[in-house]
Amino acid sequence: MSELRMGMSREPIEMATKRHGYFPNTFVWRGRRHQVQTVERCWTESSWHGGDQAERHYFRVRCAAGRFDLAQDIQRNEWTLERVAAA
């Protein structure tokens, strides 16, 4: 599995299910379904773009395939994969 670095192009993912309506539970990346075993860390970042504030929730999760950093654009409810490290 290749490694993506933070700050490089984000890859869209489909968030199939969430735990408690918030935490990632199952997501699809490049046609493959990943079951989250544990959420290791979560945090929120805010930034300003053209006078508008953008907030993103980040989740570092562990799956059988490795560790993934996922992000959710709050306003758009769009999910992306930020980084992956093989198991």
N, C-alpha and C positions, 0 to 999 in steps of 0.2 A: 504494500500500500504506500503511495507517495505521501510526502509531507507538504502541506501548505503552510506558509508563514503568515503570521499576523500582519495586517496591513496590505497584503496582496489582494488580488481579486477574490471576491467572495463567491462561493458556489451556492446557488439556491438549493434548498432541501425542502422536502414535504414533512411537516410535523404531523404524523399520523395520529398519535394519542399523547395526552399529557396527564400527569398525576396531579390530583388536587386542583385541576384547571390551570396549572401554572408551570410545573416542572416537566421537562421533556421525558417521555416514556418510550415512544417508538417513533423513529424517523426513517425516511427513505432518501438515500443519497446514491446517485448514479444507478438507479434502478434496484438497489439492494436495500432491504429492510434491516434496520439495526434496533435491537432491544437494549434500552439503557439498563445497566445493572446497578449503577449508583451515580448520583450527582455529587461530584467532589467539591465543586465550588460554584457560586453564582454571584454576580455583581451587576451593577447598572452604571452606564456611562452616558453623560449628556454632552452634546456639542451644539454649536451654533453654525447654521448655514444660511447666509443671506437674510439674517434677521429672524430666522425661525429656529426654535430649539428642537433638536432631534434626540430621542432617548432610545437606547438599546439595552436590552437585558442580555447578559452573557451567561452561559452555562458550560462548565467543564464537566463532561460526563465520561464514564467508562462503560464500554461495551465489549463483547467477546473479541471484536476486531481491533480494539485499541482505545485510545483516549481521544476524544473529540471536543473541540471548542465550538459551541453553537451560539448563534446570536439571533435575537428577535428584534426587529424594528417595531417599536411600540405603535407608532401612528399607522403604519401600513399592515401590521401583523404579518410581516414577511420574515421567513427564517432562512438563515444562511449558515454554511459551514465555514468557519474561520481558520481552523487548523486541525490536523489529524496526525497522530503518532501511532505507528503500528504497535500491536500488543507484544 
